[in-house]
Amino acid sequence: MTSINNPAKKTLRIAVEGCCHGELNKIYSQLTQPIDLLIICGDFQAIRNARDLDTINVPPKFRRIGDFQEYYKGKRTAPVLTIFIGGNHEASSYMKELKYGGWVAPNIYYLGEFGSIWFKGLQIGGISGIFNRWTFEKNSLEDEILPYDDKSIRSIYHTTLKNFLKFYLMNHSLDIGLSHDWPAEIERKGDVKYLLKVKPFFKNDINNGALGSPLNKFLLSYLRPRYWFSSHLHVRFTASVRYDHEKIQENNYKNDDEIDLDMDDEDEVEEEQDDSKPFDFENQLNFDKSSNEKSMAHKRLRFAQDPISTEFLALDKCLPKRKCIEVLDIDVTPDHLNHPSVNYDGFVHSKRAIAINKVVETYLQDEENVKHFKRLNSESIRHNPRRFTLVNELNELVEVELNKLNQLSNDEFKVDSNDFKIIAPVYQSHERIDDIPLKYWENNQTVDYCKKFNIPYKPLTT
């Protein structure tokens, strides 16, 4: 909707849901007013058929088909455009088939393991899954193979160093950040007494600083979106992280996907790039592994265009009398009013997210780079992500790729709502699970995305 008093002001009505747990019909039934977009913060459970139940980490007695299969096969259509991230109770094989994001059903979009899109002038970015120290510190780069065992059915939804790296490389013009688990220590920015009153068993984790993800804590404070939405802990909680005590830096802040901020701790004079010489992308991926090992990744500074705070909202799961859904009116900031997504009725890919996927996945095609990545001290990075100096080096390549993407037509970045296809078998009430093979079903959206933007593609292994 547009403000009557100020035609240049645009406000969107956004509904936010906590954990879905397959209850799409109940969620949509609660949307009794016009909504521009529904955001679901994980545990979506996009179960297409009975075989998908073998890929979800839920005790057998709690496994059920749920509502999604009706939307997948077209019996129902989502009444409002919907976007979601993954949690720790998902049809994990389907999520892996769409690792870069895509339509799981008409009008329902998965953001991906990491992803960012624009919607009518709002930039939304997020990271799926939950933090697990042991999985994170393995630096694993391999996709889980079907059938999952007791370990892989859990590790598949754990946040990896690679996906953390991708979100770390995002720009600083995010409006909304999404994660399933909370940023660690966010409870200190809200009413912790209330939280302990309704969830007294959180006390030990709070005292030990173990409630939530340390990765998300850093990402929130570094990316500084205006809003951050989470779920996972099954309670409504709000907090506000303020930045107005910090000194504002002078900068040449840009307003689109070309964001190119000087984030160095010290003033440095960079050599201008000679545009007359071709940029050798492949050779630039092999960095001097001995350089900058003792340096730190760029520090986050505060700029005049930054929000003075990030407003955090966590919501409950979809059950009666639970605070699981909330509607917010969110203004489009003046610097985003000219973005191509403003007048488009669907989603628009973030150019920066595309550039990040290309740079990171191409970097990890090189065997020496893979060896270096697996040797990274992820425990040290977990304690202080500014020790992740690879961010500095890859960011230069992200900027190069952004410049290339900016030469393309804006239409190239529109997410086509017709891309969805039914690929895996649909649910039939009489079906026997043995009639459906347990496999990854190659998804046309993943293949097309990689081909279109020259991102290395590797088929999943069954």
Secondary structure, 3 states (H helix, E strand, C coil): CECCCCCCCEEEEEEEECECCCCHHHHHHCCCCCCCEEEECCCCCCCCCHHHHHHCCCCHHHCCCCCHHHHHCCCCCCCCCEEECCCCCCCHHHHHHCCCCEEEECCEEECCCEEEEEECCEEEEEECCECCHHHHCCCCCCCCCCCCCCCHHHHCCECCHHHHHHHHCCCCCCCEEEECCCECCHHHHECHHHHHHHCHHHHHHHHCCCCCEHHHHHHHHHHCCCEEEECCCCCCEEEEEECCCCCEECCCCCCCCCCCCCCCCCCCCCCCCCCCCCCCHHHHCCCCCCCCCCCCCCCCCEECCCCCEEEEEECCECCCCCCCEEEEEEECCHHHCCCHHHHCCCEEECHHHHHHHHHHHHHCCCHHHHHHHHHCCHHHHHHCHHHCCHHHHHHHHHHHHHHHHCCCCHHHHECCHHHCCCCCCCCCCCCCHHHCCCCCCCCHHHHHHHHHHCCCCCCCCC
